Amino acid sequence: MAYNSQANDKNKANGKKKVQVSSLQTQEQDTLLMPSLVPNFSDFSELLDYKSKWISSAPNDVLTAFNQYYSQLQPIDSGTQEYTQDRVEYSLALVEVYVILADYPAAFAELDIINNIDELSIENKIQTLEKKAQVLALQSDFFNSINVLTQAHQLAVTNKLDRQSILTALLISQSYITLDEQEKTHYWHQQVMSLLDQYDDFGLLIEASILLAKQQENISEHLNATKTLVKVIDLVSEQNYDNVETSLRIQLSHNFLQAKQYINAEQELEKSYNLALKSRNQQQQVMSVVNLINTYVEQSKFDDANSLLKGVQRLERFLTTTPDKRSFKLAKAQVLAGFSKYSQALTILNSIDSSDVLDASEKQTLDINLLEKKSKWLALTDQKYRSVDAFQQLLKSKLAEQQNNSSNKLDFVMANYRYDVEKIKQQGLDDKTLNSELLKQNQEYLDTLSNIKVWLFLTFVLFIVVAYFLYKRLQPKQAESQFLDPITGAHNHSYFVKHVNLLMKNNMPFSLVMFDVDNMRKINKKLGHELADRLLTQIVERLEVRLGSNKLLVRLSADQFIVIAKNFSLNQAFALAEILRKELNSNKFHVDNLSIHLSASFGVICHYEDMTIDSMKDDVKKVLDKAKSKGGNITQVVGFC
């Protein structure tokens, strides 16, 4: 695949990122030497890196860093969108810090600041509502949390934001899972599946299917979870996305393990391990083996588990995330316990930390699992008093979990009941008000009809209003026309420069997909310029059906076009290019009773730091020329994201 041929470019780009990371690491080392000194950041991305690194262990220091950075921000009423966007991103990140510190009033206050911005984008409005719902849920106010999420979902659907529509629906269904509301959970799962069927977005399908399958597994719908994962695995396998397929098969094995289908679980893990070997992904190799060890432990096959553990220990250093390291430690402890080495197993168990888990329900489940093992193993080592203490702690945790779940359910039901009562009362008041207004309006109409001069005046005012409205409608269209190509109706090069500059200024991720029609000179000679222009117009009209609001089509020159794909990774942009290429290649175009079969060559690049517009255009043009030199009708990729 063309993607694999870009390894050198990817390594160069990695080298650029390492320089920046090393500077941040140096700053963090200084912080470790002087814990009382919190770094002063001038770059927001470095502040976010610092937050990710220290949010679990030193949240107060992170808050101090945010307060120090605040002085660099412009006030919200400064009147420029640039400053407003910076302030929004800062506030959304700061809310996460307040959530970790359980300072919910401060989190709400920061969210109120964002809500007061007049020119807040739809995406930011949805983000703000999602954060507000998260804070409400952490306070066990699930009724209002779900109402806020529903507002976010409706806003996303109304504005045709595919990703946000589906992800907010999944957040709502997760809330209903917490409340054990199966009927409503199923309803929102149906909404997710219906939305996925409507949108042709490969990356979104993978992301949403993974989350949906996890939720289906959590409510013990193992068959539905299996169907969801198998469907997306087949699609990923066709595209040869080995890393994605490996992760999906690991998740599918976990589903089989929960359903006690051990043979199926082992087969999926063997496939995932072979795929990880093929792609040389050591981290996925380790996780495939760790999950296979857990499968053997579940069946009490401790000899098989131990032999795997010895073989995989050399790859332990490739585990980078805290959850993966925790999974490895837990698997190792269970193998030791299987050979009655309870003291060693307990030592490992005591070193496992769950402080990084932000979701309260997930953290409680993990802590209870660790306590169950600790209580059992302490009893088997004859440490009776410690075992009793662990058992009592386990019992208290389980009782607290049950009490919390019952309380949440009761609070939700009562809040819903109060809402229904207030709604009925309000409806009665609204009906009375409406009747009163209707009577008043009827009297006003009778008075108005008795005076013809008033009607003439109103007609004149209406004429003025309509004229003003038409003027206002035509004014922005005239302004927009300077950014449109007069022949095809696509955006022009001026719009491309303006829009890409805005994306880079706001640090928004995006990819570019450049293409031009193969053999266009021959087509021009055959059709003539007038019919050739009509053919280009048809190409634009057909491709814009495939493109949503976050994918903008631009005509650069002649038959050369480029798509700006906001929030698209390199893999997602490659998948989009393939969809557009097949669309052009699979259907004939008809111009003046002539039937024309087209093909096009595509180049794909993902924006990363330090790239300029010119450098991106040069790089993607080179890879497009490479595609054409290979005969055309293929997609080539450059860079990484």
SEKOL-111864 format. One record per residue (C-alpha): residue number from 1; residue in one letter; x, y, z. Coordinates in Angstrom, 3 decimals. Each point is the difference from the previous one (the first is absolute). Layout:
NUM  A  X  Y  Z
...
END
This chain:
1  M  0.000  0.000  0.000
2  A  1.227  3.530  -0.770
3  Y  -0.228  0.934  3.676
4  N  2.865  -2.343  0.939
5  S  2.344  1.728  -2.423
6  Q  0.023  3.183  2.116
7  A  1.942  -1.379  2.985
8  N  2.956  2.361  -0.493
9  D  -2.239  3.071  0.042
10  K  -1.663  -1.284  3.143
11  N  3.351  -0.492  1.746
12  K  1.046  3.557  -0.909
13  A  -3.214  1.381  1.406
14  N  0.473  -2.052  3.160
15  G  3.407  1.567  0.344
16  K  -1.547  3.470  -0.032
17  K  -2.445  -0.939  2.728
18  K  2.712  -1.556  2.171
19  V  1.809  3.347  0.188
20  Q  -3.045  1.657  1.510
21  V  -0.758  -2.869  2.346
22  S  3.552  -0.042  1.312
23  S  -0.235  3.674  0.953
24  L  -3.160  -0.689  1.946
25  Q  1.594  -3.036  1.661
26  T  2.913  2.178  1.124
27  Q  -2.465  2.397  1.579
28  E  -1.773  -2.901  1.714
29  Q  3.315  -1.329  1.366
30  D  0.686  3.431  1.492
31  T  -3.453  -0.171  1.578
32  L  0.843  -3.348  1.587
33  L  3.210  1.445  1.447
34  M  -1.883  3.050  1.358
35  P  -3.586  -1.139  0.741
36  S  -1.022  3.457  1.281
37  L  0.828  1.616  -3.375
38  V  -2.706  -0.303  -2.660
39  P  1.171  0.740  -3.581
40  N  -1.186  3.151  -1.742
41  F  -1.308  -0.875  -3.464
42  S  -0.341  2.391  -2.933
43  D  -1.178  -2.675  -2.450
44  F  -3.474  -1.469  0.576
45  S  0.872  -3.398  -1.514
46  E  2.861  -0.392  2.510
47  L  -2.408  0.882  2.817
48  L  -2.339  -2.763  -1.225
49  D  2.908  -2.482  -0.073
50  Y  0.864  0.979  3.579
51  K  -3.651  -0.517  1.008
52  S  -0.089  -3.490  -1.551
53  K  3.219  -0.953  1.789
54  W  -0.786  1.272  3.513
55  I  -3.797  0.206  0.256
56  S  -0.264  -3.244  1.988
57  S  2.936  0.437  2.383
58  A  0.185  3.804  0.433
59  P  -3.309  1.636  -0.982
60  N  0.615  3.072  2.180
61  D  3.254  0.692  -1.840
62  V  -1.855  -0.309  -3.301
63  L  -2.586  2.521  1.249
64  T  2.828  2.381  0.954
65  A  1.465  -0.346  -3.510
66  F  -3.378  0.858  -1.515
67  N  -0.371  3.051  2.250
68  Q  3.472  1.200  -1.030
69  Y  -0.858  -0.448  -3.681
70  Y  -3.299  1.911  0.427
71  S  1.742  3.385  0.056
72  Q  1.012  -0.490  -3.659
73  L  -3.590  -0.387  -1.209
74  Q  -1.942  2.909  -1.426
75  P  -3.355  0.898  1.617
76  I  -3.051  -1.609  -1.570
77  D  -1.450  3.344  -1.086
78  S  3.137  0.874  -1.986
79  G  -2.111  -0.272  -3.145
80  T  2.126  -2.447  -1.996
81  Q  -0.862  -3.625  -0.718
82  E  3.663  -1.019  0.431
83  Y  0.119  1.008  3.656
84  T  -3.446  -1.455  0.635
85  Q  1.044  -3.411  -1.362
86  D  3.161  0.000  2.140
87  R  -2.112  0.803  3.039
88  V  -2.470  -2.797  -0.803
89  E  2.731  -2.633  -0.341
90  Y  1.609  1.210  3.229
91  S  -3.309  -0.163  1.918
92  L  -0.914  -3.476  -1.287
93  A  3.395  -1.336  1.087
94  L  -0.242  1.784  3.375
95  V  -3.397  -1.631  0.652
96  E  1.736  -3.404  -0.173
97  V  2.420  1.121  2.711
98  Y  -2.858  1.179  2.253
99  V  -1.743  -3.364  -0.555
100  I  3.092  -1.874  1.244
101  L  0.109  2.289  3.046
102  A  -3.775  -0.550  0.522
103  D  -0.468  3.795  -0.030
104  Y  -3.321  -0.158  -1.828
105  P  -1.126  3.617  0.713
106  A  3.196  1.269  -1.637
107  A  -0.580  -2.332  -2.972
108  F  -3.536  1.353  -0.459
109  A  1.274  3.595  0.279
110  E  2.544  -0.626  -2.769
111  L  -2.682  -1.569  -2.209
112  D  -2.207  3.082  0.585
113  I  2.844  2.186  -1.304
114  I  0.008  -1.958  -3.273
115  N  -3.801  0.212  -0.303
116  N  0.191  3.806  0.133
117  I  1.982  0.153  -3.258
118  D  -2.305  1.259  -2.770
119  E  1.964  -1.471  -2.920
120  L  0.479  -3.466  1.510
121  S  0.158  -2.652  -2.743
122  I  -2.460  -2.900  -0.086
123  E  2.840  -2.457  0.702
124  N  1.035  1.966  3.103
125  K  -3.614  0.240  1.176
126  I  -0.276  -3.782  -0.187
127  Q  3.316  -0.438  1.825
128  T  -1.177  2.357  2.747
129  L  -3.274  -1.907  0.423
130  E  1.882  -3.317  0.163
131  K  2.316  1.356  2.724
132  K  -2.983  1.314  1.949
133  A  -1.693  -3.407  -0.256
134  Q  3.187  -1.676  1.258
135  V  0.157  2.243  3.087
136  L  -3.702  -0.604  0.731
137  A  0.487  -3.765  -0.296
138  L  2.944  0.134  2.418
139  Q  -2.404  1.620  2.464
140  S  -2.449  -2.890  -0.667
141  D  -2.469  2.418  -1.611
142  F  -0.685  -2.343  -2.912
143  F  -3.386  1.523  -0.823
144  N  1.432  3.428  -0.855
145  S  3.130  -1.601  -1.479
146  I  -2.098  -1.955  -2.511
147  N  -2.089  3.085  -0.806
148  V  3.155  1.975  -0.788
149  L  1.390  -2.827  -2.151
150  T  -3.318  -0.174  -1.855
151  Q  0.325  3.730  -0.785
152  A  3.515  -0.623  -1.344
153  H  -1.263  -2.908  -2.115
154  Q  -2.855  2.036  -1.483
155  L  2.395  2.861  -0.767
156  A  2.359  -2.409  -1.807
157  V  -2.811  -1.643  -2.010
158  T  -1.506  3.377  -0.992
159  N  3.389  1.215  -1.272
160  K  0.763  -3.346  -1.693
161  L  3.148  -0.633  2.049
162  D  0.381  -3.749  -0.522
163  R  2.651  -0.792  2.591
164  Q  -1.548  2.077  2.797
165  S  -3.492  -1.408  -0.710
166  I  1.189  -3.563  0.455
167  L  2.357  0.586  2.935
168  T  -2.564  1.999  2.009
169  A  -2.516  -2.821  -0.575
170  L  2.585  -2.439  1.395
171  L  0.552  2.244  3.050
172  I  -3.761  -0.011  0.652
173  S  -0.210  -3.794  -0.287
174  Q  2.964  -0.315  2.405
175  S  -1.910  2.112  2.554
176  Y  -3.012  -2.290  -0.298
177  I  2.288  -3.038  0.477
178  T  1.145  1.567  3.299
179  L  -3.666  0.367  1.000
180  D  -0.824  -3.569  -1.161
181  E  -2.655  1.359  -2.361
182  Q  0.126  -2.802  -2.585
183  E  -2.891  1.172  -2.173
184  K  1.444  3.503  -0.438
185  T  3.492  -1.428  -0.486
186  H  -1.298  -2.142  -2.882
187  Y  -1.811  2.999  -1.478
188  W  3.194  2.068  -0.160
189  H  2.000  -2.940  -1.327
190  Q  -2.519  -0.188  -2.838
191  Q  0.489  3.724  -0.600
192  V  3.773  -0.512  -0.238
193  M  -0.348  -2.875  -2.480
194  S  -2.504  1.970  -2.076
195  L  2.344  3.013  -0.143
196  L  2.953  -2.208  -0.969
197  D  -2.005  -1.415  -2.916
198  Q  -0.650  3.537  -1.288
199  Y  3.597  1.272  -0.032
200  D  2.771  -1.313  -2.217
201  D  2.942  0.816  2.267
202  F  2.436  -2.890  0.492
203  G  1.878  1.503  2.967
204  L  -3.221  0.923  1.791
205  L  -1.372  -3.523  -0.573
206  I  3.044  -1.553  1.707
207  E  0.015  2.402  2.971
208  A  -3.750  -0.255  0.656
209  S  -0.115  -3.798  -0.475
210  I  2.723  -0.504  2.614
211  L  -1.902  2.105  2.566
212  L  -3.337  -1.650  -0.874
213  A  1.458  -3.504  0.361
214  K  1.460  0.872  3.427
215  Q  -3.403  1.206  1.177
216  Q  -1.719  -3.110  -1.353
217  E  2.569  -2.114  1.841
218  N  -0.606  1.947  3.236
219  I  -3.702  -0.932  -0.074
220  S  0.893  -3.648  -0.792
221  E  -1.279  0.142  -3.586
222  H  2.981  -2.037  -1.193
223  L  -1.633  -1.106  -3.271
224  N  -0.820  3.571  -1.054
225  A  3.492  1.167  1.015
226  T  1.502  -2.807  -2.093
227  K  -2.104  0.963  -3.044
228  T  1.006  3.658  0.352
229  L  3.721  -0.834  0.182
230  V  0.002  -2.677  -2.727
231  K  -1.714  2.409  -2.425
232  V  2.632  2.715  0.444
233  I  2.886  -2.535  0.112
234  D  -0.989  -1.214  -3.478
235  L  0.089  3.580  -1.323
236  V  3.348  0.767  1.641
237  S  1.501  -3.256  -1.276
238  E  -0.939  0.902  -3.584
239  Q  1.945  3.273  0.350
240  N  3.044  -1.765  1.552
241  Y  -0.019  2.206  3.123
242  D  1.932  -2.546  2.081
243  N  0.407  2.087  3.195
244  V  -3.706  0.823  0.161
245  E  -0.983  -3.598  -0.721
246  T  2.330  -1.207  2.777
247  S  -1.674  2.255  2.594
248  L  -3.455  -1.062  -1.157
249  R  0.834  -3.697  0.234
250  I  1.376  0.493  3.537
251  Q  -3.315  1.625  0.961
252  L  -1.937  -2.830  -1.701
253  S  2.013  -2.569  1.988
254  H  -0.952  1.792  3.229
255  N  -3.655  -0.281  -0.995
256  F  0.418  -3.742  -0.640
257  L  1.784  -0.359  3.355
258  Q  -2.885  1.694  1.849
259  A  -2.392  -2.424  -1.735
260  K  2.323  -2.901  1.031
261  Q  0.628  -0.919  -3.654
262  Y  3.657  -0.750  0.660
263  I  0.895  -1.648  -3.316
264  N  -1.325  2.968  -1.986
265  A  1.865  2.391  2.314
266  E  3.284  -1.886  -0.504
267  Q  -0.446  -0.037  -3.792
268  E  -0.592  3.762  -0.155
269  L  3.053  0.701  2.182
270  E  2.196  -2.211  -2.195
271  K  -1.198  1.939  -3.057
272  S  0.636  3.327  1.740
273  Y  3.521  -1.103  1.011
274  N  0.842  -1.035  -3.586
275  L  -1.286  3.347  -1.300
276  A  2.102  1.846  2.604
277  L  3.064  -1.988  -1.123
278  K  -0.753  0.894  -3.617
279  S  -0.231  3.726  0.789
280  R  2.931  -0.203  2.502
281  N  -2.078  1.579  2.743
282  Q  1.638  -1.240  3.219
283  Q  -2.598  1.590  2.293
284  Q  -2.841  -1.845  -1.731
285  Q  2.040  -3.204  0.101
286  V  0.293  0.308  3.776
287  M  -3.697  0.776  0.488
288  S  -1.031  -2.948  -2.184
289  V  2.123  -2.316  2.145
290  V  -1.205  1.608  3.283
291  N  -3.611  -0.600  -1.016
292  L  0.854  -3.565  -1.007
293  I  1.574  -0.517  3.454
294  N  -3.245  1.235  1.595
295  T  -1.939  -2.467  -2.162
296  Y  2.211  -2.871  1.220
297  V  -0.314  1.197  3.623
298  E  -3.797  0.032  -0.346
299  Q  0.237  -3.695  -0.982
300  S  2.619  -0.749  2.724
301  K  2.604  -0.853  -2.679
302  F  2.794  1.460  2.093
303  D  2.860  -1.910  -1.699
304  D  -0.986  1.408  -3.406
305  A  -0.454  3.461  1.528
306  N  3.420  -0.138  1.703
307  S  1.832  -0.993  -3.184
308  L  -1.598  2.936  -1.825
309  L  0.871  2.355  2.868
310  K  3.691  -0.947  -0.156
311  G  0.042  0.583  -3.745
312  V  -1.685  3.404  0.103
313  Q  1.963  1.570  2.882
314  R  2.709  1.149  -2.427
315  L  -2.641  2.153  -1.759
316  E  -1.327  1.580  3.211
317  R  1.971  3.187  -0.666
318  F  -2.178  0.727  -3.038
319  L  -3.075  0.563  2.198
320  T  -0.506  3.769  0.119
321  T  -3.464  0.603  1.468
322  T  -0.963  -0.420  3.665
323  P  -3.009  -2.298  -0.773
324  D  2.222  -2.334  -2.082
325  K  2.647  -0.134  2.746
326  R  -2.742  -0.718  2.556
327  S  -1.371  -2.854  -2.152
328  F  3.482  -1.523  -0.257
329  K  0.574  0.206  3.777
330  L  -3.392  -1.552  0.730
331  A  0.624  -2.870  -2.425
332  K  3.420  -0.633  1.581
333  A  -1.499  0.017  3.516
334  Q  -2.705  -2.501  -0.993
335  V  2.566  -2.397  -1.502
336  L  2.098  0.141  3.200
337  A  -3.134  -0.638  2.077
338  G  -0.767  -2.978  -2.248
339  F  3.291  -1.546  1.182
340  S  -0.835  0.855  3.660
341  K  2.577  2.830  0.104
342  Y  -2.465  2.214  1.809
343  S  2.531  2.272  1.725
344  Q  1.597  0.970  -3.328
345  A  -3.431  0.375  -1.572
346  L  -1.132  2.281  2.840
347  T  3.135  2.142  -0.363
348  I  -0.861  0.614  -3.661
349  L  -3.667  0.548  0.866
350  N  0.884  2.667  2.582
351  S  2.036  1.873  -2.631
352  I  -2.976  0.340  -2.350
353  D  -1.366  3.559  -0.049
354  S  -3.498  0.971  -1.180
355  S  0.257  3.762  0.588
356  D  0.171  0.692  -3.760
357  V  -3.534  -1.365  -0.565
358  L  -2.285  3.045  -0.145
359  D  -3.363  -1.740  -0.430
360  A  -1.331  -0.664  3.531
361  S  -1.914  -3.160  -0.946
362  E  2.949  -1.464  -1.913
363  K  2.411  0.820  2.852
364  Q  -2.320  -1.601  2.577
365  T  -0.256  -3.182  -2.106
366  L  3.797  -0.194  -0.305
367  D  0.556  0.612  3.743
368  I  -2.540  -2.696  0.918
369  N  1.713  -2.469  -2.357
370  L  3.380  0.701  1.650
371  L  -1.493  -0.326  3.489
372  E  -1.618  -3.343  -0.869
373  K  3.349  -1.422  -1.068
374  K  1.815  1.523  2.978
375  S  -2.524  -1.451  2.488
376  K  0.191  -3.452  -1.593
377  W  3.794  -0.120  -0.198
378  L  0.497  1.322  3.539
379  A  -2.255  -2.771  1.295
380  L  2.076  -2.598  -1.871
381  T  3.238  1.330  1.581
382  D  -1.425  -0.504  3.547
383  Q  0.037  3.774  0.618
384  K  -3.446  -0.242  1.552
385  Y  -0.269  3.451  1.570
386  R  1.142  1.777  -3.132
387  S  -2.327  -2.207  -2.028
388  V  -2.959  0.913  2.225
389  D  0.848  3.707  -0.351
390  A  0.159  -0.366  -3.789
391  F  -3.274  -1.931  -0.034
392  Q  -1.717  2.675  2.106
393  Q  1.345  2.694  -2.295
394  L  -1.253  -1.982  -3.007
395  L  -3.425  -0.417  1.594
396  K  -0.228  3.725  0.734
397  S  1.001  0.825  -3.583
398  K  -2.652  -2.296  -1.463
399  L  -2.674  1.314  2.362
400  A  1.000  3.564  -0.866
401  E  -0.218  -0.827  -3.711
402  Q  -3.483  -1.511  0.402
403  Q  -1.158  2.909  2.155
404  N  1.383  2.522  -2.470
405  N  -1.675  -1.732  -2.964
406  S  -3.343  -0.181  1.842
407  S  0.283  3.656  1.051
408  N  0.823  1.121  -3.551
409  K  -2.938  -1.960  -1.382
410  L  -2.401  1.429  2.602
411  D  1.248  3.564  -0.536
412  F  -0.467  -0.359  -3.742
413  V  -3.552  -1.408  0.324
414  M  -1.044  2.728  2.464
415  A  1.530  2.768  -2.118
416  N  -1.770  -1.376  -3.061
417  Y  -3.298  -0.125  1.930
418  R  0.391  3.595  1.195
419  Y  0.846  1.062  -3.542
420  D  -3.181  -1.641  -1.367
421  V  -2.157  1.687  2.687
422  E  1.540  3.412  -0.677
423  K  -0.412  -0.561  -3.729
424  I  -3.736  -0.699  0.407
425  K  -0.414  3.087  2.200
426  Q  1.906  2.137  -2.465
427  Q  -2.087  -1.355  -2.872
428  G  -3.183  1.098  1.823
429  L  1.431  3.468  0.569
430  D  1.129  0.214  -3.626
431  D  -3.512  -0.941  -1.207
432  K  -1.552  2.749  2.147
433  T  2.537  2.530  -1.213
434  L  -0.570  -1.054  -3.610
435  N  -3.782  0.410  0.324
436  S  0.450  3.433  1.535
437  E  2.364  1.033  -2.776
438  L  -2.374  -1.264  -2.691
439  L  -2.878  2.066  1.429
440  K  2.234  3.035  0.159
441  Q  1.220  -0.520  -3.583
442  N  -3.577  -0.346  -1.303
443  Q  -0.919  3.355  1.554
444  E  3.087  1.597  -1.498
445  Y  -0.846  -1.367  -3.446
446  L  -3.533  1.475  0.241
447  D  1.413  3.382  0.944
448  T  2.537  -0.162  -2.832
449  L  -2.609  -0.881  -2.633
450  S  -1.941  3.162  0.870
451  N  2.865  2.203  -1.052
452  I  1.196  -0.324  -3.602
453  K  2.782  2.521  0.521
454  V  1.654  -2.347  2.504
455  W  -0.009  -2.793  -2.562
456  L  1.596  2.237  -2.617
457  F  2.666  1.011  2.467
458  L  0.663  -3.615  0.936
459  T  0.272  -0.923  -3.688
460  F  2.556  2.733  -0.516
461  V  2.008  -1.137  3.069
462  L  -0.150  -3.584  -1.233
463  F  1.353  1.081  -3.384
464  I  2.913  1.761  1.694
465  V  0.736  -3.061  2.197
466  V  -0.063  -2.379  -2.987
467  A  2.260  2.297  -2.003
468  Y  2.443  0.198  2.925
469  F  -0.121  -3.787  0.479
470  L  0.736  -0.626  -3.686
471  Y  2.861  2.474  0.153
472  K  1.472  -1.790  3.021
473  R  -0.416  -3.383  -1.692
474  L  1.705  1.108  -3.202
475  Q  2.893  1.791  1.751
476  P  1.664  -3.126  1.503
477  K  -0.552  -1.921  -3.249
478  Q  1.970  2.650  -1.852
479  A  2.750  -0.282  2.608
480  E  -0.039  -3.811  -0.311
481  S  0.239  0.085  -3.798
482  Q  3.621  1.205  0.172
483  F  0.909  -3.398  1.530
484  L  -1.830  -2.140  -2.602
485  D  1.224  -1.359  -3.319
486  P  -2.294  1.544  -2.676
487  I  0.051  -3.113  -2.223
488  T  -0.527  -2.936  2.406
489  G  -1.445  1.706  3.092
490  A  2.724  -1.557  2.215
491  H  2.092  2.136  2.382
492  N  2.995  1.749  -1.610
493  H  3.679  0.348  0.917
494  S  -0.607  3.192  2.049
495  Y  -2.456  -1.884  2.200
496  F  2.500  -2.873  0.354
497  V  2.734  2.332  1.287
498  K  -2.377  1.822  2.359
499  H  -1.543  -3.186  1.447
500  V  3.263  -1.934  0.450
501  N  1.609  3.023  1.700
502  L  -2.933  0.113  2.429
503  L  0.299  -3.731  0.789
504  M  3.746  0.293  0.657
505  K  -0.445  3.152  2.116
506  N  -2.554  -1.820  2.209
507  N  2.162  -3.164  0.185
508  M  -2.817  -2.092  -1.482
509  P  1.057  -3.365  -1.522
510  F  -0.710  -0.490  -3.704
511  S  1.116  -1.891  -3.105
512  L  0.163  0.912  -3.704
513  V  -1.107  -2.255  -2.879
514  M  1.231  1.267  -3.409
515  F  -1.128  -1.561  -3.272
516  D  -0.246  0.696  -3.705
517  V  -1.700  -1.776  -2.878
518  D  2.130  -2.485  -1.932
519  N  0.504  0.807  -3.722
520  M  -1.877  3.320  0.233
521  R  1.878  1.429  -3.008
522  K  -1.378  -2.741  -2.238
523  I  -3.491  0.614  1.371
524  N  0.373  3.757  -0.700
525  K  0.990  -0.707  -3.602
526  K  -2.905  -2.394  -0.424
527  L  -2.714  2.169  1.598
528  G  1.211  3.540  -0.378
529  H  0.406  2.431  2.896
530  E  -3.700  0.789  0.433
531  L  -1.086  -3.649  0.382
532  A  3.112  -0.737  2.080
533  D  -1.037  2.754  2.435
534  R  -3.462  -1.577  0.261
535  L  1.682  -3.336  0.748
536  L  2.021  1.595  2.838
537  T  -3.212  1.508  1.385
538  Q  -1.586  -3.484  0.056
539  I  3.056  -1.374  1.825
540  V  -0.366  2.679  2.707
541  E  -3.744  -0.614  0.358
542  R  0.482  -3.756  0.348
543  L  2.851  0.165  2.512
544  E  -1.680  2.639  2.209
545  V  -2.736  -2.582  0.680
546  R  2.718  -2.146  1.610
547  L  1.450  2.887  2.024
548  G  -1.514  1.371  3.217
549  S  0.382  3.320  1.799
550  N  3.488  -0.884  1.288
551  K  1.353  -0.916  -3.473
552  L  0.334  2.977  -2.385
553  L  0.643  -0.354  -3.754
554  V  2.301  2.577  -1.662
555  R  0.921  0.436  -3.679
556  L  3.644  1.044  -0.126
557  S  0.448  0.242  -3.769
558  A  -1.223  -1.646  -3.215
559  D  -0.895  -3.605  0.941
560  Q  1.916  0.027  3.305
561  F  -2.073  -0.088  3.190
562  I  0.718  -0.278  3.721
563  V  -2.182  -1.043  2.966
564  I  0.531  1.576  3.459
565  A  -0.987  -2.739  2.500
566  K  -0.348  1.493  3.507
567  N  0.664  -2.288  3.013
568  F  1.190  -2.782  -2.366
569  S  3.006  -2.169  0.799
570  L  2.233  -1.338  -2.790
571  N  -1.802  -3.372  -0.029
572  Q  -3.417  1.675  -0.145
573  A  1.132  2.327  -2.822
574  F  1.367  -2.990  -1.933
575  A  -3.347  -1.779  0.379
576  L  -1.799  3.175  -1.202
577  A  2.287  0.221  -3.055
578  E  -0.771  -3.602  -0.880
579  I  -3.751  0.670  0.269
580  L  0.288  3.024  -2.346
581  R  2.244  -1.882  -2.442
582  K  -2.456  -2.912  -0.229
583  E  -2.903  2.432  -0.382
584  L  1.654  1.584  -3.070
585  N  1.083  -3.357  -1.381
586  S  -3.226  -1.962  0.478
587  N  -2.585  2.219  -1.733
588  K  0.056  1.480  -3.492
589  F  -0.548  3.702  -0.654
590  H  -2.352  1.229  -2.726
591  V  0.738  3.228  -1.897
592  D  -1.974  0.993  -3.092
593  N  -1.080  -3.628  -0.683
594  L  3.585  -1.186  0.419
595  S  0.752  -2.677  2.588
596  I  3.392  0.489  1.660
597  H  1.861  -2.351  2.364
598  L  2.406  1.828  2.353
599  S  2.769  -0.869  2.394
600  A  2.041  2.243  2.288
601  S  3.272  -0.113  1.926
602  F  0.074  1.009  3.692
603  G  2.604  1.253  2.451
604  V  -0.573  0.180  3.778
605  I  1.843  1.907  2.757
606  C  -0.729  0.721  3.673
607  H  0.963  3.341  1.562
608  Y  2.439  -0.040  2.870
609  E  1.905  2.670  1.876
610  D  2.416  2.322  -1.884
611  M  -1.616  -0.725  -3.396
612  T  -1.002  2.985  -2.129
613  I  -2.665  0.173  -2.695
614  D  2.647  0.053  -2.736
615  S  1.931  -2.943  1.431
616  M  -3.210  -2.054  0.334
617  K  -1.011  0.817  -3.587
618  D  3.475  -0.861  -1.302
619  D  0.120  -3.323  1.885
620  V  -3.494  -1.122  -0.983
621  K  0.627  1.114  -3.637
622  K  3.150  -2.147  -0.107
623  V  -1.811  -3.060  1.254
624  L  -2.866  0.695  -2.466
625  D  2.553  0.147  -2.862
626  K  1.375  -3.303  1.269
627  A  -3.490  -1.512  -0.204
628  K  -0.378  1.230  -3.583
629  S  3.441  -1.359  -0.947
630  K  -1.170  -3.456  1.092
631  G  -2.800  0.084  -2.547
632  G  -2.602  1.980  1.959
633  N  -3.229  -1.081  1.675
634  I  1.761  -0.642  3.339
635  T  0.457  1.804  3.335
636  Q  3.412  0.900  1.427
637  V  0.604  1.212  3.588
638  V  2.702  2.230  1.511
639  G  0.771  0.838  3.643
640  F  -1.654  -1.283  3.169
641  C  -2.589  1.005  2.635
END
